[in-house]
Amino acid sequence: MITNEAYWVIIERRNELAIELAQVKKTLETAKATKAMEQVVVQEKQVEFLTLMIEELRQLNYRIAKAEEAAKKEG
């Protein structure tokens, strides 16, 4: 069974990725403002990647919660 500690580790990592995403978005806006197109492309890809990672962690937390709920019902 997944422990409560694992749940919080995932939450913490998701929060770290959200902070990183905010920083990348800020850099992206700066790159757009300065017309640094190579940087814009790199930052847009990083935003996409981080957004996907955050969503995967959110889904993992949901599955953990459901599995723990089912385990409690079973016994």
N, CA, C and O atoms as a printed pandas DataFrame, in Angstrom:
     atom_number atom_name residue_name chain_id  residue_number  x_coord  y_coord  z_coord
0              1         N          MET        A               1    0.843   -1.173    0.000
1              2        CA          MET        A               1    0.000    0.000    0.000
2              3         C          MET        A               1    0.899    1.251    0.000
3              4         O          MET        A               1    1.938    1.281    0.659
4              5         N          ILE        A               2    0.490    2.245   -0.729
5              6        CA          ILE        A               2    1.231    3.499   -0.788
6              7         C          ILE        A               2    1.034    4.238    0.537
7              8         O          ILE        A               2   -0.078    4.326    1.058
8              9         N          THR        A               3    2.122    4.757    1.059
9             10        CA          THR        A               3    2.036    5.433    2.352
10            11         C          THR        A               3    1.637    6.893    2.186
11            12         O          THR        A               3    1.711    7.469    1.100
12            13         N          ASN        A               4    1.223    7.450    3.276
13            14        CA          ASN        A               4    0.882    8.867    3.315
14            15         C          ASN        A               4    2.105    9.704    2.940
15            16         O          ASN        A               4    1.976   10.756    2.315
16            17         N          GLU        A               5    3.283    9.236    3.323
17            18        CA          GLU        A               5    4.526    9.953    3.017
18            19         C          GLU        A               5    4.734   10.045    1.500
19            20         O          GLU        A               5    5.126   11.093    0.987
20            21         N          ALA        A               6    4.473    8.961    0.799
21            22        CA          ALA        A               6    4.619    8.980   -0.661
22            23         C          ALA        A               6    3.660    9.981   -1.287
23            24         O          ALA        A               6    4.018   10.687   -2.230
24            25         N          TYR        A               7    2.465   10.038   -0.772
25            26        CA          TYR        A               7    1.472   10.993   -1.259
26            27         C          TYR        A               7    2.017   12.411   -1.139
27            28         O          TYR        A               7    1.916   13.202   -2.076
28            29         N          TRP        A               8    2.593   12.728    0.014
29            30        CA          TRP        A               8    3.100   14.089    0.236
30            31         C          TRP        A               8    4.364   14.362   -0.568
31            32         O          TRP        A               8    4.607   15.503   -0.961
32            33         N          VAL        A               9    5.165   13.345   -0.818
33            34        CA          VAL        A               9    6.340   13.524   -1.675
34            35         C          VAL        A               9    5.894   13.912   -3.084
35            36         O          VAL        A               9    6.496   14.776   -3.721
36            37         N          ILE        A              10    4.848   13.273   -3.554
37            38        CA          ILE        A              10    4.321   13.593   -4.887
38            39         C          ILE        A              10    3.759   15.008   -4.902
39            40         O          ILE        A              10    3.990   15.758   -5.850
40            41         N          ILE        A              11    3.033   15.371   -3.872
41            42        CA          ILE        A              11    2.482   16.733   -3.772
42            43         C          ILE        A              11    3.626   17.752   -3.793
43            44         O          ILE        A              11    3.558   18.757   -4.499
44            45         N          GLU        A              12    4.663   17.486   -3.022
45            46        CA          GLU        A              12    5.799   18.405   -2.958
46            47         C          GLU        A              12    6.467   18.550   -4.335
47            48         O          GLU        A              12    6.804   19.657   -4.755
48            49         N          ARG        A              13    6.651   17.436   -5.017
49            50        CA          ARG        A              13    7.276   17.484   -6.351
50            51         C          ARG        A              13    6.392   18.244   -7.329
51            52         O          ARG        A              13    6.890   19.014   -8.150
52            53         N          ARG        A              14    5.095   18.032   -7.244
53            54        CA          ARG        A              14    4.169   18.743   -8.121
54            55         C          ARG        A              14    4.255   20.248   -7.869
55            56         O          ARG        A              14    4.224   21.042   -8.809
56            57         N          ASN        A              15    4.363   20.634   -6.603
57            58        CA          ASN        A              15    4.503   22.047   -6.259
58            59         C          ASN        A              15    5.813   22.620   -6.790
59            60         O          ASN        A              15    5.846   23.748   -7.281
60            61         N          GLU        A              16    6.889   21.846   -6.692
61            62        CA          GLU        A              16    8.174   22.286   -7.229
62            63         C          GLU        A              16    8.072   22.510   -8.735
63            64         O          GLU        A              16    8.584   23.499   -9.260
64            65         N          LEU        A              17    7.408   21.583   -9.425
65            66        CA          LEU        A              17    7.244   21.723  -10.872
66            67         C          LEU        A              17    6.377   22.923  -11.218
67            68         O          LEU        A              17    6.613   23.586  -12.228
68            69         N          ALA        A              18    5.386   23.206  -10.402
69            70        CA          ALA        A              18    4.538   24.373  -10.647
70            71         C          ALA        A              18    5.340   25.668  -10.514
71            72         O          ALA        A              18    5.142   26.606  -11.287
72            73         N          ILE        A              19    6.237   25.718   -9.544
73            74        CA          ILE        A              19    7.100   26.888   -9.382
74            75         C          ILE        A              19    8.027   27.023  -10.588
75            76         O          ILE        A              19    8.202   28.112  -11.134
76            77         N          GLU        A              20    8.612   25.911  -10.989
77            78        CA          GLU        A              20    9.486   25.924  -12.162
78            79         C          GLU        A              20    8.718   26.361  -13.400
79            80         O          GLU        A              20    9.232   27.125  -14.217
80            81         N          LEU        A              21    7.488   25.879  -13.541
81            82        CA          LEU        A              21    6.653   26.263  -14.674
82            83         C          LEU        A              21    6.412   27.763  -14.686
83            84         O          LEU        A              21    6.480   28.390  -15.743
84            85         N          ALA        A              22    6.134   28.341  -13.540
85            86        CA          ALA        A              22    5.910   29.792  -13.461
86            87         C          ALA        A              22    7.156   30.556  -13.887
87            88         O          ALA        A              22    7.065   31.570  -14.579
88            89         N          GLN        A              23    8.314   30.067  -13.473
89            90        CA          GLN        A              23    9.564   30.719  -13.858
90            91         C          GLN        A              23    9.803   30.608  -15.361
91            92         O          GLN        A              23   10.235   31.567  -16.000
92            93         N          VAL        A              24    9.523   29.446  -15.915
93            94        CA          VAL        A              24    9.703   29.239  -17.350
94            95         C          VAL        A              24    8.749   30.131  -18.137
95            96         O          VAL        A              24    9.131   30.703  -19.158
96            97         N          LYS        A              25    7.519   30.250  -17.671
97            98        CA          LYS        A              25    6.555   31.119  -18.359
98            99         C          LYS        A              25    7.026   32.574  -18.339
99           100         O          LYS        A              25    6.859   33.299  -19.320
100          101         N          LYS        A              26    7.608   32.990  -17.228
101          102        CA          LYS        A              26    8.126   34.359  -17.140
102          103         C          LYS        A              26    9.262   34.543  -18.135
103          104         O          LYS        A              26    9.319   35.560  -18.826
104          105         N          THR        A              27   10.163   33.578  -18.217
105          106        CA          THR        A              27   11.262   33.633  -19.174
106          107         C          THR        A              27   10.735   33.633  -20.599
107          108         O          THR        A              27   11.278   34.315  -21.467
108          109         N          LEU        A              28    9.687   32.874  -20.837
109          110        CA          LEU        A              28    9.062   32.821  -22.154
110          111         C          LEU        A              28    8.527   34.199  -22.542
111          112         O          LEU        A              28    8.741   34.658  -23.664
112          113         N          GLU        A              29    7.846   34.844  -21.630
113          114        CA          GLU        A              29    7.310   36.178  -21.919
114          115         C          GLU        A              29    8.432   37.168  -22.228
115          116         O          GLU        A              29    8.308   38.008  -23.120
116          117         N          THR        A              30    9.529   37.056  -21.476
117          118        CA          THR        A              30   10.687   37.930  -21.725
118          119         C          THR        A              30   11.266   37.646  -23.112
119          120         O          THR        A              30   11.593   38.573  -23.852
120          121         N          ALA        A              31   11.389   36.386  -23.454
121          122        CA          ALA        A              31   11.930   36.018  -24.762
122          123         C          ALA        A              31   11.038   36.543  -25.884
123          124         O          ALA        A              31   11.531   37.027  -26.903
124          125         N          LYS        A              32    9.723   36.444  -25.689
125          126        CA          LYS        A              32    8.800   36.960  -26.695
126          127         C          LYS        A              32    8.946   38.473  -26.838
127          128         O          LYS        A              32    8.932   39.009  -27.947
128          129         N          ALA        A              33    9.085   39.150  -25.706
129          130        CA          ALA        A              33    9.184   40.606  -25.722
130          131         C          ALA        A              33   10.466   41.075  -26.413
131          132         O          ALA        A              33   10.489   42.140  -27.029
132          133         N          THR        A              34   11.521   40.283  -26.309
133          134        CA          THR        A              34   12.793   40.665  -26.917
134          135         C          THR        A              34   12.985   40.031  -28.290
135          136         O          THR        A              34   14.029   40.191  -28.921
136          137         N          LYS        A              35   11.975   39.318  -28.735
137          138        CA          LYS        A              35   11.988   38.679  -30.054
138          139         C          LYS        A              35   13.104   37.628  -30.192
139          140         O          LYS        A              35   13.623   37.403  -31.286
140          141         N          ALA        A              36   13.452   37.010  -29.102
141          142        CA          ALA        A              36   14.460   35.948  -29.121
142          143         C          ALA        A              36   13.762   34.640  -29.481
143          144         O          ALA        A              36   13.433   33.841  -28.605
144          145         N          MET        A              37   13.541   34.432  -30.761
145          146        CA          MET        A              37   12.688   33.327  -31.208
146          147         C          MET        A              37   13.226   31.945  -30.836
147          148         O          MET        A              37   12.440   31.050  -30.522
148          149         N          GLU        A              38   14.521   31.754  -30.864
149          150        CA          GLU        A              38   15.061   30.451  -30.460
150          151         C          GLU        A              38   14.709   30.168  -29.005
151          152         O          GLU        A              38   14.326   29.054  -28.648
152          153         N          GLN        A              39   14.844   31.183  -28.185
153          154        CA          GLN        A              39   14.524   31.039  -26.762
154          155         C          GLN        A              39   13.031   30.798  -26.575
155          156         O          GLN        A              39   12.634   30.030  -25.699
156          157         N          VAL        A              40   12.208   31.440  -27.382
157          158        CA          VAL        A              40   10.757   31.251  -27.308
158          159         C          VAL        A              40   10.410   29.788  -27.562
159          160         O          VAL        A              40    9.616   29.203  -26.825
160          161         N          VAL        A              41   10.989   29.203  -28.582
161          162        CA          VAL        A              41   10.706   27.803  -28.923
162          163         C          VAL        A              41   11.121   26.886  -27.778
163          164         O          VAL        A              41   10.367   25.992  -27.391
164          165         N          VAL        A              42   12.309   27.104  -27.239
165          166        CA          VAL        A              42   12.800   26.274  -26.133
166          167         C          VAL        A              42   11.877   26.406  -24.919
167          168         O          VAL        A              42   11.510   25.405  -24.304
168          169         N          GLN        A              43   11.508   27.626  -24.578
169          170        CA          GLN        A              43   10.666   27.849  -23.407
170          171         C          GLN        A              43    9.269   27.279  -23.601
171          172         O          GLN        A              43    8.688   26.743  -22.657
172          173         N          GLU        A              44    8.721   27.385  -24.804
173          174        CA          GLU        A              44    7.389   26.822  -25.064
174          175         C          GLU        A              44    7.407   25.309  -24.890
175          176         O          GLU        A              44    6.463   24.736  -24.345
176          177         N          LYS        A              45    8.473   24.658  -25.350
177          178        CA          LYS        A              45    8.581   23.208  -25.171
178          179         C          LYS        A              45    8.705   22.847  -23.695
179          180         O          LYS        A              45    8.142   21.851  -23.241
180          181         N          GLN        A              46    9.442   23.661  -22.956
181          182        CA          GLN        A              46    9.602   23.392  -21.532
182          183         C          GLN        A              46    8.276   23.594  -20.793
183          184         O          GLN        A              46    7.954   22.825  -19.888
184          185         N          VAL        A              47    7.512   24.610  -21.165
185          186        CA          VAL        A              47    6.201   24.831  -20.564
186          187         C          VAL        A              47    5.307   23.617  -20.819
187          188         O          VAL        A              47    4.626   23.142  -19.910
188          189         N          GLU        A              48    5.310   23.124  -22.039
189          190        CA          GLU        A              48    4.498   21.958  -22.384
190          191         C          GLU        A              48    4.901   20.746  -21.558
191          192         O          GLU        A              48    4.047   20.041  -21.020
192          193         N          PHE        A              49    6.212   20.505  -21.458
193          194        CA          PHE        A              49    6.717   19.358  -20.705
194          195         C          PHE        A              49    6.332   19.457  -19.227
195          196         O          PHE        A              49    5.827   18.495  -18.649
196          197         N          LEU        A              50    6.568   20.609  -18.625
197          198        CA          LEU        A              50    6.264   20.767  -17.196
198          199         C          LEU        A              50    4.774   20.653  -16.928
199          200         O          LEU        A              50    4.367   20.092  -15.911
200          201         N          THR        A              51    3.968   21.174  -17.818
201          202        CA          THR        A              51    2.517   21.069  -17.664
202          203         C          THR        A              51    2.096   19.601  -17.688
203          204         O          THR        A              51    1.259   19.181  -16.889
204          205         N          LEU        A              52    2.668   18.828  -18.594
205          206        CA          LEU        A              52    2.360   17.392  -18.661
206          207         C          LEU        A              52    2.821   16.668  -17.399
207          208         O          LEU        A              52    2.109   15.805  -16.886
208          209         N          MET        A              53    4.005   17.012  -16.897
209          210        CA          MET        A              53    4.509   16.364  -15.687
210          211         C          MET        A              53    3.603   16.660  -14.492
211          212         O          MET        A              53    3.304   15.768  -13.699
212          213         N          ILE        A              54    3.174   17.901  -14.369
213          214        CA          ILE        A              54    2.283   18.267  -13.267
214          215         C          ILE        A              54    0.974   17.489  -13.364
215          216         O          ILE        A              54    0.462   17.005  -12.354
216          217         N          GLU        A              55    0.440   17.370  -14.555
217          218        CA          GLU        A              55   -0.809   16.621  -14.748
218          219         C          GLU        A              55   -0.616   15.145  -14.407
219          220         O          GLU        A              55   -1.487   14.535  -13.787
220          221         N          GLU        A              56    0.520   14.567  -14.807
221          222        CA          GLU        A              56    0.781   13.162  -14.487
222          223         C          GLU        A              56    0.864   12.955  -12.978
223          224         O          GLU        A              56    0.352   11.962  -12.461
224          225         N          LEU        A              57    1.502   13.879  -12.270
225          226        CA          LEU        A              57    1.585   13.764  -10.814
226          227         C          LEU        A              57    0.215   13.918  -10.171
227          228         O          LEU        A              57   -0.097   13.232   -9.198
228          229         N          ARG        A              58   -0.602   14.813  -10.709
229          230        CA          ARG        A              58   -1.957   14.982  -10.184
230          231         C          ARG        A              58   -2.746   13.679  -10.350
231          232         O          ARG        A              58   -3.448   13.247   -9.436
232          233         N          GLN        A              59   -2.620   13.066  -11.519
233          234        CA          GLN        A              59   -3.328   11.806  -11.771
234          235         C          GLN        A              59   -2.799   10.686  -10.885
235          236         O          GLN        A              59   -3.569    9.847  -10.417
236          237         N          LEU        A              60   -1.495   10.670  -10.652
237          238        CA          LEU        A              60   -0.904    9.660   -9.776
238          239         C          LEU        A              60   -1.450    9.803   -8.356
239          240         O          LEU        A              60   -1.796    8.807   -7.721
240          241         N          ASN        A              61   -1.527   11.025   -7.863
241          242        CA          ASN        A              61   -2.106   11.252   -6.535
242          243         C          ASN        A              61   -3.548   10.767   -6.472
243          244         O          ASN        A              61   -3.960   10.171   -5.476
244          245         N          TYR        A              62   -4.306   11.015   -7.515
245          246        CA          TYR        A              62   -5.698   10.579   -7.564
246          247         C          TYR        A              62   -5.766    9.051   -7.495
247          248         O          TYR        A              62   -6.564    8.499   -6.738
248          249         N          ARG        A              63   -4.935    8.372   -8.281
249          250        CA          ARG        A              63   -4.939    6.902   -8.283
250          251         C          ARG        A              63   -4.507    6.345   -6.928
251          252         O          ARG        A              63   -5.048    5.340   -6.468
252          253         N          ILE        A              64   -3.537    6.992   -6.292
253          254        CA          ILE        A              64   -3.095    6.550   -4.965
254          255         C          ILE        A              64   -4.241    6.681   -3.969
255          256         O          ILE        A              64   -4.506    5.765   -3.190
256          257         N          ALA        A              65   -4.910    7.815   -4.000
257          258        CA          ALA        A              65   -6.025    8.030   -3.073
258          259         C          ALA        A              65   -7.117    6.987   -3.291
259          260         O          ALA        A              65   -7.675    6.464   -2.327
260          261         N          LYS        A              66   -7.426    6.682   -4.550
261          262        CA          LYS        A              66   -8.459    5.678   -4.846
262          263         C          LYS        A              66   -8.025    4.292   -4.379
263          264         O          LYS        A              66   -8.830    3.540   -3.830
264          265         N          ALA        A              67   -6.756    3.953   -4.595
265          266        CA          ALA        A              67   -6.254    2.648   -4.181
266          267         C          ALA        A              67   -6.280    2.505   -2.656
267          268         O          ALA        A              67   -6.638    1.451   -2.129
268          269         N          GLU        A              68   -5.905    3.556   -1.969
269          270        CA          GLU        A              68   -5.938    3.510   -0.504
270          271         C          GLU        A              68   -7.371    3.422    0.011
271          272         O          GLU        A              68   -7.652    2.722    0.984
272          273         N          GLU        A              69   -8.260    4.131   -0.646
273          274        CA          GLU        A              69   -9.679    4.058   -0.262
274          275         C          GLU        A              69  -10.205    2.635   -0.453
275          276         O          GLU        A              69  -10.906    2.105    0.410
276          277         N          ALA        A              70   -9.870    2.031   -1.569
277          278        CA          ALA        A              70  -10.320    0.652   -1.836
278          279         C          ALA        A              70   -9.696   -0.319   -0.843
279          280         O          ALA        A              70  -10.361   -1.254   -0.396
280          281         N          ALA        A              71   -8.429   -0.113   -0.491
281          282        CA          ALA        A              71   -7.757   -0.990    0.473
282          283         C          ALA        A              71   -8.411   -0.887    1.855
283          284         O          ALA        A              71   -8.528   -1.885    2.566
284          285         N          LYS        A              72   -8.826    0.300    2.223
285          286        CA          LYS        A              72   -9.489    0.474    3.518
286          287         C          LYS        A              72  -10.833   -0.245    3.538
287          288         O          LYS        A              72  -11.226   -0.821    4.552
288          289         N          LYS        A              73  -11.534   -0.205    2.405
289          290        CA          LYS        A              73  -12.840   -0.875    2.328
290          291         C          LYS        A              73  -12.693   -2.381    2.405
291          292         O          LYS        A              73  -13.536   -3.072    2.978
292          293         N          GLU        A              74  -11.593   -2.892    1.812
293          294        CA          GLU        A              74  -11.363   -4.340    1.809
294          295         C          GLU        A              74  -10.924   -4.862    3.172
295          296         O          GLU        A              74  -11.142   -6.026    3.509
296          297         N          GLY        A              75  -10.325   -4.009    3.920
297          298        CA          GLY        A              75   -9.983   -4.600    5.179
298          299         C          GLY        A              75   -9.101   -3.914    6.078
299          300         O          GLY        A              75   -8.806   -4.422    7.160
